Amino acid sequence: MSQIKEIIEIHPPSGMYWPNSRNEQIRSKIYRCPVCNGEGGRYIDGRSFSYDPKQGEHYEPCVLCKGTGEIQCNVNIEWVAIGEIKEQFKTKNNEEKNSI
């Protein structure tokens, strides 16, 4: 059976002048909620398994989409420096900051 896949390719930022915010946000396309099949919830009546006579018949929103019928994935990527500062770039100020 055929299927569409969304793939994220991660590449480090290029150039010396990367913005101060080293965060990226990627959003997927909007999908129909798989829990409620895009209906936004379900109607609870006397035939439902979770029917409570005290509440009567009512509409219960979906736990995943909160009643919208649609969901979307948000991915946050943060680039951080790791490891030790190389000798040629060490200064007195950097050493003081690292020792704190």
Legacy VTK file of the C-alpha trace (Angstrom):
# vtk DataFile Version 3.0
C-alpha trace
ASCII
DATASET POLYDATA
POINTS 100 float
0.000 0.000 0.000
1.267 3.487 -0.839
2.034 6.050 1.805
3.347 9.619 2.013
6.183 10.305 4.462
7.471 13.628 5.733
11.216 13.519 6.383
13.268 16.170 8.192
16.863 16.623 7.067
19.023 18.298 9.692
21.992 20.365 8.514
24.120 22.605 10.737
23.948 26.348 10.084
26.504 27.657 7.622
28.506 30.876 7.798
30.036 32.855 10.627
27.056 35.124 11.143
24.347 32.771 12.328
21.540 34.676 14.080
21.713 35.072 17.876
18.753 32.738 18.215
20.067 29.305 17.353
16.617 27.788 17.292
14.630 26.579 14.324
10.981 25.617 14.232
9.578 23.253 11.633
5.875 22.548 11.218
4.368 19.600 9.434
1.341 19.740 7.240
-2.052 19.589 8.936
-3.460 16.093 9.422
-6.914 14.786 10.177
-7.018 13.537 13.765
-6.596 9.738 13.792
-8.374 9.317 17.138
-11.703 10.900 16.194
-11.220 10.641 12.398
-11.605 14.410 12.040
-14.978 14.575 13.803
-13.624 16.505 16.795
-15.080 14.153 19.361
-17.974 11.832 19.901
-21.579 11.969 20.923
-22.391 10.036 24.084
-25.888 8.654 24.371
-27.610 5.710 26.056
-26.005 3.228 23.647
-22.434 4.390 24.431
-20.157 2.371 26.694
-19.246 5.430 28.812
-22.824 6.716 29.167
-23.569 8.274 32.565
-27.261 8.877 33.303
-26.347 11.783 35.613
-24.686 13.660 32.735
-27.245 12.645 30.168
-26.514 12.743 26.456
-23.690 15.079 25.552
-20.814 15.688 23.167
-17.316 14.779 24.390
-14.345 16.455 22.639
-11.463 14.305 21.399
-8.535 13.939 23.808
-5.923 14.474 21.056
-7.285 17.314 18.910
-9.393 18.947 21.665
-12.396 19.160 19.361
-10.786 20.718 16.257
-10.549 17.528 14.199
-7.036 18.449 13.021
-3.506 18.059 14.399
-0.078 19.341 13.399
3.460 18.438 14.467
5.802 21.205 15.679
9.510 20.334 15.858
11.941 22.654 17.658
15.662 22.367 16.869
18.297 24.085 19.010
21.940 24.251 17.951
24.407 24.326 20.855
28.196 24.364 21.116
29.789 21.342 22.794
33.274 20.399 23.927
36.262 22.450 25.022
37.255 25.806 23.551
40.276 25.394 21.277
43.569 26.796 22.582
43.945 29.508 19.921
40.510 30.939 20.869
40.922 30.902 24.639
41.113 34.308 26.278
41.239 35.394 29.888
37.529 36.343 29.779
36.480 32.900 28.479
38.537 31.128 31.151
36.894 33.186 33.906
33.402 32.438 32.564
34.120 28.696 32.310
35.481 28.493 35.859
32.294 29.981 37.379
LINES 1 101
100 0 1 2 3 4 5 6 7 8 9 10 11 12 13 14 15 16 17 18 19 20 21 22 23 24 25 26 27 28 29 30 31 32 33 34 35 36 37 38 39 40 41 42 43 44 45 46 47 48 49 50 51 52 53 54 55 56 57 58 59 60 61 62 63 64 65 66 67 68 69 70 71 72 73 74 75 76 77 78 79 80 81 82 83 84 85 86 87 88 89 90 91 92 93 94 95 96 97 98 99
